[in-house]
C-alpha cells in the first residue's frame, strides 16, 4: 500500500520507549504510517501543522505543554483530524476537558493494541480513500425499504450480541435493552437523563412503567454478568469491568459499538462529544488492558 493511501498518524508521549512500541503496533498491519513522534506539546502541534496527519494519538501529560493545550491550539487553528487521547489519568474531569477541546476518543493506559487499531480505523473511515476493494455502505434516507432493512439488520445484530452475553430472549429486559440501544444508535441525545427520557419512552412503547423498564434492564444486565456478558463487554468496549456496569453504561457501550459498525457519526458514547454530558455516571475502566 502506498504511503499516500495509508492512515497518517502523529504520536506523542513522554516515554520514548513507549513511542517506539506504539509505532510498531500501529505500522505492523501496513495500513498506517507514523509521520511524526514527539514528547512535548509544542513539537506535536508543529508536526500537526507540517504533516497534516489523519490521526493524532497523544498522552494528556507531555513535556512543556500538555495534550489539552495541543487540542486547544488545534481548535483555535481549525486543524481537522481525529484526536485520540491515551493516558494513565482516568479522572472524569480530565476526560471531559479533553472531549470539550475536541478529542474524539479517550483510552486509559495500559491499552490493548488490537482495540486501538480498530478504533483508529473506525474513526478514520470517512476520510480514508476508497481503493475499490471495499464496498462503501450508505443509507439513502429517501428509500424507506433500504432504511427498514438497515434497522432490521441492526435489530438482528443487537439480538445476537445479547444472546452471546447470555441474556435470554424470554425476559423483558432483553427487549427493553434492544430497543434502548436502537434508539441510542439513532440519536445519542436519548442518553441525556435516561430516567426521565429513555425509560419513559420505552415504557410507553410496551405499555408499562418507567420503573419497571429500569428494573428489567438491570435484571438483564445482572443476568449477562453472571454468564458471558463480562467477556463480550470487554470485546466490544476494551474495558475490563470488575463490577457490573450501570444500565446507562451498558446501553451506551452497545450503542457506540453499533453506531460505528453502521457507519454513523463515530463519536464515543462513554466520553463522546455529545454524550459526555449525557452519561455523567460513566467512568473509565481500562486499567487491566495491555498494549500488545
C-alpha positions, 0 to 999 in steps of 0.5 A: 500500500502506498504511503499516500493511501495509508492512515497518517498518524502523529504520536506523542508521549513522554516515554520514548520507549513507549513511542517506539512500541506504539509505532510498531503496533500501529505500522505492523498491519501496513495500513498506517504510517507514523509521520511524526513522534514527539514528547512535548506539546509544542513539537506535536502541534508543529508536526500537526501543522507540517504533516497534516496527519489523519490521526493524532494519538497523544498522552494528556501529560507531555513535556512543556505543554500538555495534550489539552493545550495541543487540542486547544491550539488545534481548535483555535487553528481549525486543524481537522483530524481525529484526536485520540487521547491515551493516558494513565489519568482516568479522572472524569474531569480530565476526560471531559476537558479533553472531549470539550477541546475536541478529542474524539476518543479517550483510552486509559493506559495500559491499552490493548493494541488490537482495540486501538487499531480498530478504533483508529480505523473506525474513526478514520473511515470517512476520510480514508480513500476508497481503493475499490476493494471495499464496498462503501455502505450508505443509507439513502434516507429517501428509500424507506425499504433500504432504511427498514432493512438497515434497522432490521439488520441492526435489530438482528445484530443487537439480538445476537450480541445479547444472546452471546452475553447470555441474556435470554430472549424470554425476559423483558429486559432483553427487549427493553435493552434492544430497543434502548440501544436502537434508539441510542444508535439513532440519536445519542441525545436519548442518553441525556437523563435516561430516567426521565427520557429513555425509560419513559419512552420505552415504557410507553412503547410496551405499555408499562412503567418507567420503573419497571423498564429500569428494573428489567434492564438491570435484571438483564444486565445482572443476568449477562454478568453472571454468564458471558456478558463480562467477556463480550463487554470487554470485546466490544468496549476494551474495558475490563469491568470488575463490577457490573456496569450501570444500565446507562453504561451498558446501553451506551457501550452497545450503542457506540459499538453499533453506531460505528459498525453502521457507519454513523457519526463515530463519536464515543458514547462513554466520553463522546462529544455529545454524550459526555454530558449525557452519561455523567455516571460513566467512568473509565475502566481500562486499567487491566488492558495491555498494549500488545 
